[in-house]
Each structure stands twice: as C-alpha cells, then as structure tokens.
Amino acid sequence: MTATHAVAASSDAAAIQAEEGGSQPTLLLHLPPEDFSAPRWMIREVAPETARRWFARYHYLADNATAARIWGVFAPDLAAVLAIGLPNNAFGVASRLGLTEFDGNLEISRVAVHPDFPAERSRVIRRVLAVAVPDVSWVFAYADPKVGHHGGIYQALGAVYCGVSPQYTGWVDDRGILLHPRTAVSIYGSQASATMATRGYRAVPAAFGGLHTYVLPLRQVDAIRAVLAPHTLPYPKRVSA
C-alpha cells in the first residue's frame, strides 16, 4: 500500500462525505482483507463531482458517465464506483437482440475500483446491481477490444456474450475532434460525405462500435437466455500482449 494510494482514497471519501452532508471522518484504505468482507460494504449513490474525480483517476476513459446513476461501494472507505444508466441508443441493444419485451435495457457504463481494494470487480458489480436495480430483468455492458478489454469481469458473472456491436463511420475535423454519426446528423441534418466534406470533416471508418457486447439476465433468466440463444457466442479470450 503506497502513501499515494492511501491519500487518494482518504481524500475522495472525505470529499464525498462533505458533499452529502456527512461529517464522520473515514479510515485510509489500508485495512486487513477481512475488513473488506461483503457484509461490511455500504452501497449508496455518490455525488457527481466525486464520481467525476474517481473516474478521472481510476477509469481508462477518465470522464464521467452521462444519463446514469452513480453508485459507490464503501468498505468503510470509498472503494469502488459504478455508473448504471440509460444507453446512448435507447433501442440499440434491446432491438438488435430482441429484448424489448423485458424490463431492463440499462447499461453498466463505468466500473472503477481502487487498485488496493481486494475484491473482484465481478463481485462488486453483482452486489451493486442488487441494490441499484432490484426490479429490472436485464442489464448490459460493453468491453472495448481496441484498448485490450475482452469482458472477463462479465464472463465471471455468467453474462451472455452476444458478439461485437455494429461499427459506424465517424467524422473528424482538422482539430482532431471526432463526431459520432448521430451527432453529425443532429448538427448538420445529414452525414452524407459531400455534406461533411463541405464542413471540413473526413470519414474515419469503424471509429465507433465494434465492442464486445454482454447481456446479464437478472430476472426471467431462462426466458431471456432463450431469446438470446440465436445471438449467443463463445466468450472471447484475453489477447496476450
């Protein structure tokens, strides 16, 4: 346990307590493993600013999630933060995989665990889901192979692997700003090549999508697995460096 990690964990937890009205000081994140047992975990929503700083420090995207509720795991210090919320495309996964009749369609969009927290990410996710979405039938998550992720934490949960999501062309300008095709249509009314060229953009094939897609049934499990059967594929393996 480094001093840097201890200070980071303590400062994050102290900040969230102040923002949420708490005043009790927290311990540094250096307790023995038995003190991290799941019965001691407290799971509750955290303030947006705390989530922003946590994701900036411990998540590869380094940004906050939009249209999501942010949940923290305290053991007793803040040890993990998850974002669960509406997907960018409300009909994408549900329509593509035939799940529109089942209540769910929520995305696990961020999972960020303190490097010194001795609990598997899959275990953290399972415990948070039980508190955060007690009534929904399914959630989903992506793993980005472009950054070396294969979705092992979702495989450990027994999630159904449904292959790689469709890929989409993006548009980049001379400043390096990349637009999603839906954003391009929203701004310019079209993403036709001629339209985008006159705006100073060039196409970037397969800039978006191409993500490993996992569906985690939480209720009506057998029925959801039956619907997903035509889409179910063997789990992808971790790519060795």
N, C-alpha and C positions, 0 to 999 in steps of 0.2 A: 504494500500500500504506500503510494508516494504522498508526500505532503501536498503536492499539487492536486491530486485527486481528492484528498480529504477536504481541502479548502473549497474546491469546486462544489462538492456535494453539500457541504455545510452552507455555503453562500446561497445556493439555489434553494435549499429548503427554507432557510431563514427568510428569503425574499418572498416565497410563496405564502408563508405564514403571515407576513406583514400585509400582503395584498389581500388576503382573505380574512383578515380580522383576528388572526391568532397571535398570541404573544409568547407562548411557551417555547423556550429555546430547544433546538434539536441537537442530537448527537452527530458526531462525524461518522462518515460511512466507513467504519473500520471495526465493526462488531464481529465476534466469532461466528462461524457459519450457523450454529444452532439458533442464533437470534434472528436469522433470516427465514425461519420456517414460515410456511404459508399462513398458519393460524395467526401470526403476528402482523400480517400485512393489513394495511388500511388502504382502501381503493376509493378515490373520490376525484371529482373534476378539479382541474387546476386552472389558474388564471392564464389568459392568452400570453401575457408578457413572459411569464415563467416558462410556458411551453416554447415560446419563440427562442429564448436563450438556451433552453435544454436541447432543442433540435439543432440549433446552430453549433452546439458543442459536440453532440453525440449522434447525429444522423448525417448520412452521407450527402443528402440533398441540402442540408444546412438552412432550410427555411421552414416556415410554419405551414400547417395544412389549412386549406380553406373549406368552408361548409362542413366542418367537423366539430365534434365534441372531444375535448382533450382530457384524458384520464391519467392520473398519477398513482403510482404504487409507492406507498410509504412503509418502511420496514425497520425502524420507525422513520428514518430519514428518507427523503425523496430518492428513489432508486430506479424508477423506470417511468417513461411517459409514452402513451399511445394515443393516436388520433383515429377516431372511428366516425365516419360520416357519409354524406351523400357523394356518389361518384361524379366525376366531371361530366360524363354522359349518362344521364339518368336511365336510359334504355339500353345501353350498350351490352353489358354482360347479361342482364336479365333476358333481353330479347334474343340475343345470339344463342344462349344456352337453353331457352325455353322455360325460364323460371319466373315468368311474370305472374303466375297464379299463386306463388308462395310469398308470404310476407318476409321482407328482408332487403336485399339489394343495397346493403351498406358496405362500404369499403374500409378495410384496415389500411390506412394510407401512410402512417408513420409508426414505427416501433423503435424506440431509442432507450437503451438500457445502460446504466452506468457501468463502466468497464470492471469495476470491483464488486458488482452485485453478483453473488454466487447462485444464480438461479437461471435455468434455461429460458430462453425467450419464448419458446412454445408454452412453457408453464405459466409465464407471466401473461401471455395473450389469453390463455384459457381462463385464468382467474378474472381478468378484467372483463372479458365478454360476459361472464356470469353476472357481473354487477351492472355493466353498461347497457347490455341489450338482452334483458331477461326474457323477452317475449317474441323476438324475431326468429324466423326459421332458418335463415342462412346469411352469411356474410362472405365477402370475397377479398382477395388480395392479389397484388402483382409482385413479381420478382423480376428485376431488370438484368438480363444476361449481359447487357453492354457494360455493366460495372462488376461483372463476375458473380451475380447472385443467381441461385438456382431454386430458391424456395425451400431450403431444408427445414426452416422453422415451421412451415405449413405442412410439410410432409410429416413431421413429428406429431402434428395434431390430427393426422389422418384425413387431411383435406383432399378433395378430389382435384386431380390435375387435368385441366381442360385445354392444354396446348398453349400455343403462342397467340396473343391477341393480334388482330389485323394491323398492318403497318400503313402509315399515312405519310404523304409528302408534306414537308414543312417549307417555310419560305423565310429566307434570311436576307437582310439588307446589308449595306456596306458598313454599318456599325457593328455587325455581328449579332443583331437582335433577331431571334428566331420566332416566327409566328406559327401557331397551330393552325391547321386549315379552317377550323370552325371560327377562330379569331379573325382570320383573313376575311371570311365571308361576312362576319359581323361588322367589320370595319369598312370594307370596300364593296360589299354586296356580291362579290364573286371571288373565286380563287383561280379563274382561268389564267393560263400562262401569260397571255397578252396583257390582261389587266394587271397582274402582279409585276410584269416587266416594266410597264409604264410607271409603276410606283417605286421602282428601284429594287425589286426583290428578285432573287433567283431561287430556283427549286432545290430542295435538299431531299432526295428520295429516302424513304424509310426513316425520316427524322423522328417520328412518333410511333408509338405502338411497338409491336414485336416483343411483348412482355409475357413471361410465364404467368399463366392465369390459374389461380387456385380458388375453389369454392369450398367453404367449410359449412356443411349442414349442422345446424344446432338443434332443430326440432323437425318432425316429419322426415327423419333421416332416410328411411328406406324409400319413401316416395321421391325425395329429391335425388337420391342416388340413381333411382330408376330412370328419371328424366335425363340425368346427366350421362347415362350409360353410353349413348352414341358418341359423346364428346370425350369420354374418359380415355386417358392415355397413360402409359407408364411414367413414373416420376423421372424427371431429368436428373442427371448426375452432376455433381460438382465438377467444374472444369479445373483441372490442375494447372497451376501456374507454369 
